[in-house]
Amino acid sequence: MSTSLEMDFFHVIVVLPILPIIYFLKRLYRIAEKFL
């Protein structure tokens, strides 16, 4: 139980910072497309 809970906590810490970065890169790509 404790090990699976730790894994879930680890996944949250890893995934949460990645999601805004992906969102930001997509927006940046769309802005770049307009200029190109």
PDB file of N, CA, C and O in Angstrom:
ATOM      1  N   MET A   1       0.838  -1.203   0.000  1.00  0.00           N
ATOM      2  CA  MET A   1       0.000   0.000   0.000  1.00  0.00           C
ATOM      3  C   MET A   1       0.875   1.256   0.000  1.00  0.00           C
ATOM      4  O   MET A   1       0.670   2.168  -0.802  1.00  0.00           O
ATOM      5  N   SER A   2       1.836   1.290   0.895  1.00  0.00           N
ATOM      6  CA  SER A   2       2.693   2.478   1.016  1.00  0.00           C
ATOM      7  C   SER A   2       3.550   2.671  -0.238  1.00  0.00           C
ATOM      8  O   SER A   2       3.808   3.801  -0.653  1.00  0.00           O
ATOM      9  N   THR A   3       3.989   1.555  -0.838  1.00  0.00           N
ATOM     10  CA  THR A   3       4.839   1.650  -2.026  1.00  0.00           C
ATOM     11  C   THR A   3       4.052   2.209  -3.211  1.00  0.00           C
ATOM     12  O   THR A   3       4.557   3.061  -3.942  1.00  0.00           O
ATOM     13  N   SER A   4       2.822   1.736  -3.405  1.00  0.00           N
ATOM     14  CA  SER A   4       1.997   2.227  -4.509  1.00  0.00           C
ATOM     15  C   SER A   4       1.646   3.702  -4.296  1.00  0.00           C
ATOM     16  O   SER A   4       1.593   4.483  -5.246  1.00  0.00           O
ATOM     17  N   LEU A   5       1.409   4.065  -3.044  1.00  0.00           N
ATOM     18  CA  LEU A   5       1.093   5.459  -2.720  1.00  0.00           C
ATOM     19  C   LEU A   5       2.295   6.353  -3.030  1.00  0.00           C
ATOM     20  O   LEU A   5       2.136   7.460  -3.545  1.00  0.00           O
ATOM     21  N   GLU A   6       3.476   5.875  -2.718  1.00  0.00           N
ATOM     22  CA  GLU A   6       4.696   6.627  -3.016  1.00  0.00           C
ATOM     23  C   GLU A   6       4.876   6.779  -4.524  1.00  0.00           C
ATOM     24  O   GLU A   6       5.306   7.828  -5.002  1.00  0.00           O
ATOM     25  N   MET A   7       4.548   5.730  -5.265  1.00  0.00           N
ATOM     26  CA  MET A   7       4.669   5.789  -6.720  1.00  0.00           C
ATOM     27  C   MET A   7       3.690   6.807  -7.298  1.00  0.00           C
ATOM     28  O   MET A   7       4.044   7.567  -8.199  1.00  0.00           O
ATOM     29  N   ASP A   8       2.456   6.827  -6.783  1.00  0.00           N
ATOM     30  CA  ASP A   8       1.468   7.809  -7.236  1.00  0.00           C
ATOM     31  C   ASP A   8       1.960   9.228  -6.947  1.00  0.00           C
ATOM     32  O   ASP A   8       1.838  10.120  -7.786  1.00  0.00           O
ATOM     33  N   PHE A   9       2.506   9.421  -5.768  1.00  0.00           N
ATOM     34  CA  PHE A   9       3.037  10.727  -5.374  1.00  0.00           C
ATOM     35  C   PHE A   9       4.189  11.137  -6.291  1.00  0.00           C
ATOM     36  O   PHE A   9       4.299  12.298  -6.685  1.00  0.00           O
ATOM     37  N   PHE A  10       5.042  10.171  -6.623  1.00  0.00           N
ATOM     38  CA  PHE A  10       6.171  10.410  -7.519  1.00  0.00           C
ATOM     39  C   PHE A  10       5.679  10.796  -8.910  1.00  0.00           C
ATOM     40  O   PHE A  10       6.214  11.714  -9.531  1.00  0.00           O
ATOM     41  N   HIS A  11       4.650  10.086  -9.400  1.00  0.00           N
ATOM     42  CA  HIS A  11       4.106  10.391 -10.722  1.00  0.00           C
ATOM     43  C   HIS A  11       3.498  11.792 -10.762  1.00  0.00           C
ATOM     44  O   HIS A  11       3.644  12.508 -11.752  1.00  0.00           O
ATOM     45  N   VAL A  12       2.821  12.177  -9.688  1.00  0.00           N
ATOM     46  CA  VAL A  12       2.231  13.523  -9.627  1.00  0.00           C
ATOM     47  C   VAL A  12       3.321  14.588  -9.697  1.00  0.00           C
ATOM     48  O   VAL A  12       3.180  15.580 -10.412  1.00  0.00           O
ATOM     49  N   ILE A  13       4.401  14.383  -8.961  1.00  0.00           N
ATOM     50  CA  ILE A  13       5.513  15.340  -8.943  1.00  0.00           C
ATOM     51  C   ILE A  13       6.176  15.428 -10.319  1.00  0.00           C
ATOM     52  O   ILE A  13       6.596  16.504 -10.745  1.00  0.00           O
ATOM     53  N   VAL A  14       6.266  14.291 -11.006  1.00  0.00           N
ATOM     54  CA  VAL A  14       6.918  14.267 -12.323  1.00  0.00           C
ATOM     55  C   VAL A  14       6.010  14.850 -13.406  1.00  0.00           C
ATOM     56  O   VAL A  14       6.461  15.628 -14.248  1.00  0.00           O
ATOM     57  N   VAL A  15       4.725  14.471 -13.381  1.00  0.00           N
ATOM     58  CA  VAL A  15       3.806  14.864 -14.454  1.00  0.00           C
ATOM     59  C   VAL A  15       3.363  16.323 -14.357  1.00  0.00           C
ATOM     60  O   VAL A  15       3.283  17.009 -15.376  1.00  0.00           O
ATOM     61  N   LEU A  16       3.077  16.803 -13.155  1.00  0.00           N
ATOM     62  CA  LEU A  16       2.559  18.164 -12.996  1.00  0.00           C
ATOM     63  C   LEU A  16       3.436  19.251 -13.623  1.00  0.00           C
ATOM     64  O   LEU A  16       2.890  20.127 -14.293  1.00  0.00           O
ATOM     65  N   PRO A  17       4.756  19.247 -13.447  1.00  0.00           N
ATOM     66  CA  PRO A  17       5.563  20.275 -14.107  1.00  0.00           C
ATOM     67  C   PRO A  17       5.632  20.104 -15.623  1.00  0.00           C
ATOM     68  O   PRO A  17       5.846  21.080 -16.341  1.00  0.00           O
ATOM     69  N   ILE A  18       5.452  18.877 -16.121  1.00  0.00           N
ATOM     70  CA  ILE A  18       5.567  18.616 -17.560  1.00  0.00           C
ATOM     71  C   ILE A  18       4.367  19.177 -18.327  1.00  0.00           C
ATOM     72  O   ILE A  18       4.529  19.700 -19.430  1.00  0.00           O
ATOM     73  N   LEU A  19       3.175  19.073 -17.757  1.00  0.00           N
ATOM     74  CA  LEU A  19       1.963  19.519 -18.457  1.00  0.00           C
ATOM     75  C   LEU A  19       1.995  20.995 -18.849  1.00  0.00           C
ATOM     76  O   LEU A  19       1.698  21.302 -20.004  1.00  0.00           O
ATOM     77  N   PRO A  20       2.340  21.928 -17.953  1.00  0.00           N
ATOM     78  CA  PRO A  20       2.418  23.335 -18.370  1.00  0.00           C
ATOM     79  C   PRO A  20       3.509  23.591 -19.400  1.00  0.00           C
ATOM     80  O   PRO A  20       3.365  24.473 -20.247  1.00  0.00           O
ATOM     81  N   ILE A  21       4.599  22.829 -19.337  1.00  0.00           N
ATOM     82  CA  ILE A  21       5.689  22.990 -20.302  1.00  0.00           C
ATOM     83  C   ILE A  21       5.214  22.594 -21.698  1.00  0.00           C
ATOM     84  O   ILE A  21       5.499  23.291 -22.672  1.00  0.00           O
ATOM     85  N   ILE A  22       4.485  21.472 -21.800  1.00  0.00           N
ATOM     86  CA  ILE A  22       3.952  21.020 -23.092  1.00  0.00           C
ATOM     87  C   ILE A  22       2.958  22.048 -23.632  1.00  0.00           C
ATOM     88  O   ILE A  22       2.973  22.372 -24.819  1.00  0.00           O
ATOM     89  N   TYR A  23       2.090  22.559 -22.747  1.00  0.00           N
ATOM     90  CA  TYR A  23       1.105  23.564 -23.136  1.00  0.00           C
ATOM     91  C   TYR A  23       1.799  24.824 -23.652  1.00  0.00           C
ATOM     92  O   TYR A  23       1.384  25.398 -24.658  1.00  0.00           O
ATOM     93  N   PHE A  24       2.848  25.248 -22.965  1.00  0.00           N
ATOM     94  CA  PHE A  24       3.611  26.436 -23.354  1.00  0.00           C
ATOM     95  C   PHE A  24       4.296  26.233 -24.702  1.00  0.00           C
ATOM     96  O   PHE A  24       4.312  27.140 -25.534  1.00  0.00           O
ATOM     97  N   LEU A  25       4.866  25.037 -24.920  1.00  0.00           N
ATOM     98  CA  LEU A  25       5.540  24.742 -26.183  1.00  0.00           C
ATOM     99  C   LEU A  25       4.551  24.733 -27.347  1.00  0.00           C
ATOM    100  O   LEU A  25       4.878  25.182 -28.446  1.00  0.00           O
ATOM    101  N   LYS A  26       3.337  24.220 -27.105  1.00  0.00           N
ATOM    102  CA  LYS A  26       2.318  24.216 -28.161  1.00  0.00           C
ATOM    103  C   LYS A  26       1.932  25.638 -28.539  1.00  0.00           C
ATOM    104  O   LYS A  26       1.787  25.951 -29.720  1.00  0.00           O
ATOM    105  N   ARG A  27       1.764  26.501 -27.539  1.00  0.00           N
ATOM    106  CA  ARG A  27       1.429  27.906 -27.805  1.00  0.00           C
ATOM    107  C   ARG A  27       2.564  28.586 -28.552  1.00  0.00           C
ATOM    108  O   ARG A  27       2.326  29.350 -29.487  1.00  0.00           O
ATOM    109  N   LEU A  28       3.796  28.312 -28.143  1.00  0.00           N
ATOM    110  CA  LEU A  28       4.971  28.890 -28.786  1.00  0.00           C
ATOM    111  C   LEU A  28       5.048  28.450 -30.246  1.00  0.00           C
ATOM    112  O   LEU A  28       5.395  29.242 -31.121  1.00  0.00           O
ATOM    113  N   TYR A  29       4.721  27.180 -30.503  1.00  0.00           N
ATOM    114  CA  TYR A  29       4.741  26.629 -31.860  1.00  0.00           C
ATOM    115  C   TYR A  29       3.704  27.320 -32.740  1.00  0.00           C
ATOM    116  O   TYR A  29       3.977  27.627 -33.901  1.00  0.00           O
ATOM    117  N   ARG A  30       2.508  27.566 -32.185  1.00  0.00           N
ATOM    118  CA  ARG A  30       1.454  28.249 -32.944  1.00  0.00           C
ATOM    119  C   ARG A  30       1.848  29.682 -33.267  1.00  0.00           C
ATOM    120  O   ARG A  30       1.583  30.170 -34.366  1.00  0.00           O
ATOM    121  N   ILE A  31       2.482  30.360 -32.312  1.00  0.00           N
ATOM    122  CA  ILE A  31       2.944  31.735 -32.538  1.00  0.00           C
ATOM    123  C   ILE A  31       4.031  31.748 -33.615  1.00  0.00           C
ATOM    124  O   ILE A  31       4.049  32.625 -34.478  1.00  0.00           O
ATOM    125  N   ALA A  32       4.930  30.772 -33.555  1.00  0.00           N
ATOM    126  CA  ALA A  32       6.007  30.670 -34.546  1.00  0.00           C
ATOM    127  C   ALA A  32       5.438  30.398 -35.936  1.00  0.00           C
ATOM    128  O   ALA A  32       5.950  30.921 -36.925  1.00  0.00           O
ATOM    129  N   GLU A  33       4.387  29.589 -36.021  1.00  0.00           N
ATOM    130  CA  GLU A  33       3.756  29.295 -37.315  1.00  0.00           C
ATOM    131  C   GLU A  33       3.209  30.560 -37.963  1.00  0.00           C
ATOM    132  O   GLU A  33       3.297  30.723 -39.180  1.00  0.00           O
ATOM    133  N   LYS A  34       2.642  31.462 -37.152  1.00  0.00           N
ATOM    134  CA  LYS A  34       2.085  32.704 -37.687  1.00  0.00           C
ATOM    135  C   LYS A  34       3.189  33.567 -38.316  1.00  0.00           C
ATOM    136  O   LYS A  34       2.987  34.175 -39.368  1.00  0.00           O
ATOM    137  N   PHE A  35       4.347  33.613 -37.664  1.00  0.00           N
ATOM    138  CA  PHE A  35       5.452  34.427 -38.179  1.00  0.00           C
ATOM    139  C   PHE A  35       6.108  33.781 -39.396  1.00  0.00           C
ATOM    140  O   PHE A  35       6.611  34.480 -40.276  1.00  0.00           O
ATOM    141  N   LEU A  36       6.103  32.462 -39.447  1.00  0.00           N
ATOM    142  CA  LEU A  36       6.681  31.750 -40.593  1.00  0.00           C
ATOM    143  C   LEU A  36       5.624  31.642 -41.700  1.00  0.00           C
ATOM    144  O   LEU A  36       5.896  31.078 -42.760  1.00  0.00           O
TER     145      LEU A  36
END
